[in-house]
Each structure stands twice: as C-alpha cells, then as structure tokens.
Amino acid sequence: MKTPRVLLLGLLMTGLGGAQTPLIPTYLKQDAGLAAGLEGIVSELALEGSFDTGEDGFEQISLAVIDLTGKKPRLGGVQMDNFIYPASVYKMYVAAEILHQVSQGRLSLEQSHIIAGHNAVDRSKEWTSDPRPLLQAGDTVTVNYLLDLMITRSDNSAANCLIDLATRRSIDSLMHTYGWQGSEVTRKFLKRRFEDPGYEAVRGTETCALHAADFLCRIATGRLVNPWVSMQMMCLLGRQLDNAKLAVGLPPGAMFYHKTGWYGSWSHDAGIVDDGQVRYVVACFLPLPEEKAAAKHRQLAEKIHTLMRARR
C-alpha cells in the first residue's frame, strides 16, 4: 500500500501532466494540406472560436484526423493539442489497460467481479432498447460483461468498477508509455465525496484530440500494446450504441469504430472510419451541449469524409 506521501506525489505529477504540450509521434507525418482542409471546415461551421461552458469558462474545439489510406499515416488537425474534458470518451483508455492486463494474464475476461455499492451510480439507461439491466450493488458479473457495458452503452457503473480493477496508476502508466502525459485518468464517474482517499480534490480528467487520435491510430494498425489488445478494442468500439453524433454524417456503407461522450457543455466522438475506399481516424471534442452539437457533428462528419475521399 502506498504511503500518503507517495500518493500525494503521484497526484501532483498527474496534475502537472495536463500543463504539458503534447508531442507529435515520429511515425505520424504532418500534412499541411489536410490541416488546411480541416481549418476550412471548422471555419465554415463557425467552430473556430471560444465557447462559454459556464462555470468551466471558455473552451475551444480539439480536432485531429489521421489519414490511414496511404503507406504512412498523415496527420492534420485544428487545435488538436488543446486539452479538454472528454466525458465518456476516456472510457476507451480504461478498456485498453484492462485488456492489457488480460493479455498479461493478470486479469481474465471471464473473471467474476462483485459490484461495490458506491460504484453503482447509474439510475437510468441512455438507450432504453438495450435489454441489459442496470448494474446494482452486489451483482456478480464478468470483466468481459463490464467492458462491453462500458463501451457500447457507456455505462458509468461499469466504468467505475473497471477503473478500480485496472487502477488509475496502471492506466496512467500505459498512457505515459506512448507519451500521452496530460491525458491521465484521474476521476471515476461519481461524486467527489465518494472518491477514493487522495482523489477527492484531484483535477478532472482531460485529453486532447492528438492523444485520442494517436490512441485510435495504434488500434487501427494493431500497435496498441499488441495485436490482440488492438483487435479486442476494435470489436468493442465497433459495437457502439450511440450513433447520434459523427456517425450520422457518414455514408451508410461506412463502418465506424468509436467512443462517444457527452456531459453538460461537452459533446464528443472519436473513432476509426472505414468505407472500403478510405480509412481514417477522427477525434472531435466540441465544447457544446448535445442539442447544439448534433447538427455540427453531422456536418463535420459529412465534410471531413468528403475531404478524405477527395485525397485518394
């Protein structure tokens, strides 16, 4: 067990991480033409400015696209290094570390887990058509079931359980392996008074489009931890139930492996698009409430896909 001093140091280091400027990985080639095209789209949709999120102040878009159609991934973005609250999108980071530990034999997908009372926070289902019941304190379910609930239904109770199983320290260690400092998972999906000791006052979780896009690019190319973890992540992301954001603007024949997130003044979507002719990653974080962001997500997806098709 860590001493209070060691835990405090770890939290301080986590807090400092968000202030760092993200570095572009060497395997990605920056593409000025792609960046210019994205800047034009963002300007056309009046998304280039700052948006009032209320008590959290003014925030800006964070957008990154990685073209996977050619031999070398090519990167473009608009304020892609801007750290922003990711809402449920950061559940994909939690899933990656769980699968990492499964691949190491430290966890098993069929391992049973008993739901702790403080983690069972959901009181309603986002998708009433989903027949799976809400998790209740004392329920016994498998790790695999929790993973599927967390990604496909964006279940907060499942996410809380998996954050405990993976541990925030291990999730952050995986993130740091790839240079994603500042995108540490600091919070669970519950009120601060129910947080674990030492996490009651920690900064909220943030990420940026560059880190999210890099994460997804590694999944798409089989290089997130190992091919097995990458393929498992593709399977999970491909079963996403929330298709009301970027997915609405994609052509019917396109497959979208993605994770969405929304809360208050934020509405996000990040994933891998494959229509059989073009393949790319898009990570879009909008500081807009869902009702205002819906049309913007659809238009962004339509215009970005048109841009990517024109690059062939």
C-alpha positions, 0 to 999 in steps of 0.5 A: 500500500502506498504511503500518503506521501507517495500518493500525494506525489503521484497526484501532483505529477498527474496534475502537472501532466495536463500543463504539458504540450503534447508531442507529435509521434515520429511515425505520424507525418504532418500534412499541411494540406489536410490541416488546411482542409480541416481549418476550412471546415471548422471555419465554415461551421463557425467552430473556430472560436471560444465557447462559454461552458459556464462555470468551466469558462471558455473552451475551444474545439480539439480536432485531429484526423489521421489519414490511414489510406496511404503507406504512412499515416498523415496527420492534420488537425485544428487545435488538436493539442488543446486539452479538454474534458472528454466525458465518456470518451476516456472510457476507451483508455480504461478498456485498453489497460484492462485488456492489457492486463488480460493479455498479461494474464493478470486479469481474465475476461471471464473473471467474476467481479462483485459490484461495490455499492458506491460504484453503482451510480447509474439510475437510468439507461441512455438507450432504453432498447438495450435489454441489459439491466442496470448494474446494482450493488452486489451483482456478480458479473464478468470483466468481459460483461463490464467492458462491453457495458462500458463501451457500447452503452457507456455505462458509468457503473461499469466504468467505475468498477473497471477503473478500480480493477485496472487502477488509475496508476496502471492506466496512467502508466500505459498512457505515459508509455506512448507519451500521452502525459496530460491525458491521465485518468484521474476521476471515476464517474461519481461524486467527489465525496465518494472518491477514493482517499487522495482523489477527492480534490484531484483535477478532472480528467482531460485529453486532447484530440492528438492523444485520442487520435494517436490512441485510435491510430495504434488500434487501427494498425494493431500497435496498441500494446499488441495485436490482440489488445488492438483487435479486442478494442476494435470489436468493442468500439465497433459495437457502439450504441450511440450513433447520434453524433459523427456517425450520422454524417457518414455514408451508410456503407461506412463502418465506424469504430468509436467512443462517444461522450457527452456531459453538460457543455461537452459533446464528443466522438472519436473513432476509426472510419472505414468505407472500403475506399478510405480509412481514417481516424477522427477525434472531435471534442466540441465544447457544446451541449448535445442539442447544439452539437448534433447538427455540427457533428453531422456536418463535420462528419459529412465534410471531413469524409468528403475531404478524405475521399477527395485525397485518394 
